[in-house]
Amino acid sequence: MRASDHDTEAAGRSPRTPVPTAARREDGPRGDLLALQRTAGNAALSAALRQGGRVVQRASGPVVQRAPLSHGNFQFTNLEQSNAQYRAKATRVLDLLGRHATITNYVGTRTCRITLEKRTTETPAEVVDKGAEGVSVTLAAYYFESYDVGYLTGMLAHEFAVHPLASARGIANEEAGFHGLPFPVPGLENEDRRGGPPTMNTQGAKQADHILAVVPNGPRYQIYRDVTLEMAELLVEDVHHQEEEASEQDVTDLLDCFLMDVATIAATNDQRLRAAPMTWGGGAVRADVAKVYNAYKERLSAVLAADSPLRPLMPRNKDAAAVYADFATLARRIAAGMLGAWSIQN
């Protein structure tokens, strides 16, 4: 539902019939790297992808204070609203967040503020629960500008569900025994690496939450999976009701975002740059990522009802070349993001 739809319903339009929720069991981006290097240079590319240190750039020039773009208690605080494309995309994101029961229940009556930032080496998004002050979301301008709604909502699903929303469920005691334990990596269980199959472990991971969110049947994984599937169902609903700009590709993109996220975390023990195109030995790691992606896809399919509208919209299986393409696209868009942040009001 768009923000303007509230008035229509108030005037007497009957509410939309929701798409049936998929039944679940209890357990369960393409550019060429060489072109990027020619355009941005190797140094810029490496700087865009290196790890460590907080490098956050904000738009230059005086900031003009304007009213935020709001929908319910969700808002974009500094969106360049004169750009119709950005405004439409932001409005749709706000609408989806406002209809997502799990996310809205978590936010409650508080305000959830999304602030765009010119950041290129930090994570594309982060969500911070500020208690009574509300929920703060920081979103990289390049990611908002260059990725479609499916990937945007997929990124936000991760940041909400993997971190504060899951933690608010009181699962710390349940997860206590997971820390420091090696878990088999789905899709690599039969690989022989140094005497046995590869494992994932909170030890050595950049964020323990990431490993905990990809352990099959673990509580954090189930929360992340279910938040993603709920968002997918909202996207399908928009397609069925022929909402402006809604497409089935949004659903596929969302599911692809989820699967690439969990696969790269699990296959690299949250050291994801190991699979980047310029990384020595990255080819073998990308092959692993593809196997893990396909294994998690099987698990995701298994929790869907036989007649789920999500089934025909699942992304294709990946191979190492497809994983390369995803990383190359991300690198190209990060490099482009260094040049400006056009979606931030100035």
N, C-alpha and C positions, 0 to 999 in steps of 0.2 A: 504494500500500500504506500502510495506516495504521500508526502506531507499534506498535499492539497486534498487528498481523498477523504480526510476526516469530515470536511464540510459536506461532501456529497453524501456520505453515509448518514450524517446528522439530518439531511434533508429527506431521508427515507429510503435510500438505496439499500437493498438487502445485502447483507455481508456475503463475501465470497465463501464458497464451499471449500474447505481445506483439502489438500491432497492427503490421502490416507498415509499415516505414518508407517514407515517400513518396520516390519516385525524384526526383532533382534533377539539373539540368544544372549544368555548371561555372560558367556565367555568371549566370550569374544566379544621455463621460458626458453627465435632460434637464430642466431647470427653467427658470423664466422669470426673466429678468434684472430686470425691474421689480419682481417680488415680492421678489427678493433685496434690491434697493435699499430697498424699503419696510421690510424686516425689519432689515437690517443698517445701512442708511444709506450714502450715497455715499462718505463719508469712510472708513468701515470697508472698503468694497469696494475703493476705490482703494488703501488701505493693504495690503489682502490681496494685491493683484496687482502693486504697484509693484516695480520692479527696483532693485537696488543695496542694499548694506548687508546685514549678516547679522543677521537678527532671528529668534532662536530662543527660544521660551518653553518652560520645563519645568513639569511638573505641580507645583503648590504642595503644601506639607505635608511632613511627614517621610516619608522613603522607608523602607519596610519591606523588608528583604532576604529574598527567598524563592528557592527553587530555581528555576532557569530551566526553561522548557519545552523539552525536548531530543528530538531524533530523530537518532540517529547523531551526527555531529559538527556538526550544524546546530542552532541553538537561538535561542529568543526569550529575551532576558535579563530583561525587566521587564514581561512581559505580565500583565494582570489576569486571572488564571486562574479566579477565581470566576465569571466570566461565561462561561456555556457556549457562547454564540455565538462569542465571540472565541477561546475555546480551540479550538473545532472548526475555525475558519478558520485559525488559526495552525498547528494540527497538520497540516492539509492542505497548507499552503504548505511546511512543513518536509519533508513526505513527498515532494512534487513536486521540491523542490530536491535531496533525497537520492537520487532516482531519475534525475535528469538527468545523464547520463553526462558531458557536456562540462563542466558546472559542478562536478560532484564530482571530476572529474579535475583541474580547475584548483585547487580547494580542497585536494585531497589528504588527507593525514592531519591537517591543521590543523583548528582549530575555527572555524566561521563563526558569529559572534554577531550577531543582529539586535536592535537596540535601538530601541524606539518613542520618539518625541520629539514634543512639542507644537510643531511648526513650521508656519508658514503662509505665509511669504514665500520660504522656501528651496525648492529642488527637493524633490519628495516623497520621494526616496530617494537615497542615495549609497553606494557601495561603496568601501572603502579596503583595499588589500592591505598588511598590517602585517608581512609576511615571516613569520618563525618564530612571531610572536605570533598569527598567524591572520588571518582576514578579518573586517573590521568593516562591518556594514550598518546604516545609520541610516534609519529609515522613519517618515514623518510619520504620527502617530496618526490624523489625520482621513482620510488616504488608506486606511489599514488598516481603519478603522471603516466607511467609506461606500462603498468599492468592493469588488466581488465578486472571487473568486479569479482570474478571467481577466485582469482589469485589474491585480491585484496581481502576478501572475506576469509579466505583460507589462512592468510597470514594472521589476521585478527583472531580467528578461532584458536590458533596456536597460542598467541600471546595471552588470551583470556584463559583458555582451558588448561594449558600446561602449567601455568604459573599461579596467579592469585586465585582464580576461581576454584581450581582443584584443591589448593591449600586450604581454602575456606571451607571445604567439605570435611575437614577434620580427619584426613587420612594419614597424618604423620605417624601415628602408632602402627597402622597397618603396613606402612612403608619402611618402618625402622629396620626390619630385618633384610631389606633389599640392598641396603648400602654396603658396598664393598664385595658383593657377591658377583661372580661371573655368570652371565646369562647367555645361552645359545643365541646366535643371530639367525632369525628366520631366513630361510633360503640358503644358508651356508652350513647347515648342520652336518652335511656329509663331506665337507671340505676338510682336507688334512693339511693343517698349517702348523708347522713346528710341533708335531706330535699330537695334534688334535684340531678340532674345528675352532674357528675364531669365536671369541666371546665379546660381550659388551659389559661394562662395569662402571659404576659411578666414579670409581677411582680413575683418574686420568681424563675424565670428561670435563669439558669446559663448564657445564652446568649439570649438576646431579639431576635436576628436574627433567632434563632432556632424556637421560637414560631411563629414568623412572617412567617417562611418558611413552616409551616404545617397548617396554617389557610386556609381551602379550599376556592378557588376563590380569595384569596389574591394575590397580584402581585408577592411577593417573592416565594410563593408556585408554582405559574404558571411558573415562570422562572426556578425553580429547576426541576419541573416535565418535562418541555420541553427540558432542557439540558440533562436530563437523557434519555428521549425517543430518542433524536437525537443520543446519544451515543449508545443506543440499536440498532438503525437502522444501524449504522456503523458496529457493531458486527455481525448483520445478514448478511450484505453485505459481510463481510469476510468469513462467512460460505458458502454463495452462490458461492463465487469465489475460494473456497477451499484453502484459505490462510493457510500457515503452522501454526499449533497449534490452529487454530480457531475452536470453537465448539459451538453448540447451548447452552450448559451449561453456557457459558460465558454470554449469554443474560439473561438466568434465574437468574444467580448469580447477575448480575447488578440490575435487577428489584427487587430481594430479598433484596439487600443492600439498595436500595431506600425505600422500604416498611418498613423494620425493622427500618430504621433511623427515618422516619416520625412517625411510630407507637410508638417507645420508647420515642420520644420527647413528643408527644401529650399525651400519657397515663400517663406519670410521671411528666408532666410540666418541662421537661428537667432535671429531677433529676433521671437519668437513672439507677444509682446503686441500686435504690429501687427494680429493677427487677432482680438483680444479685442473683445467687444461694445461696450465704451465707447470704443473707440479711433476717432479721426477717420479716415475712409477705410477702416475695417476691413471694410466690406462687400465692396469690391473684392478685398481680400486674402483674405477668406474664400472668395470665388469661386475664386481661384487655388488655395487649399488644397484645395478639393474636386476640382479638375481634377488636381492632383498626386496626391492620394489615390487617385483612380481609375486613374491611370497606374501607380502603384506596385502597385496591386492586380493589374493585368494582368501585371506582371512577376512578382509572387509566384505567381500562378496558373500561369504558364508553367513553373515549376520543379517543379510537382507532377505525379505520375504520373496518367494518365487515370483510374485507379480509386482514387485517393487518397481516404480518408475525410474529408480536410479540405476537398475541393472543395465539397460541399453546405453546408458550415458557414462559408464565406467571408461576411464582412459585405456588406451592400448597398452599392452606389455611393453617394457622398455628393454633396449640393449645398450651396450656401452656407448655406441654412437649417439643415441638419443640422450643419454646422460651428459655426454660432452656438449651437445647442442644446448641443453638447459643451462649448463654452467657458462658457456660462451655468451649466451643471451644475457644472463645476469651480469656478467662482467662488462659487456657492451653498454648495458643500461646504467650500471654504476658509473662508468667513465663519462657517459653523457650527463649524468647527474652532477658531475663536478663543474660543468659549465654554467649551471643555473638551476634555480628552483622556481619555476614560473607559476606554480600553483599557490605560492605563498604571497599574501597581499603585502604590498610595499607602498 
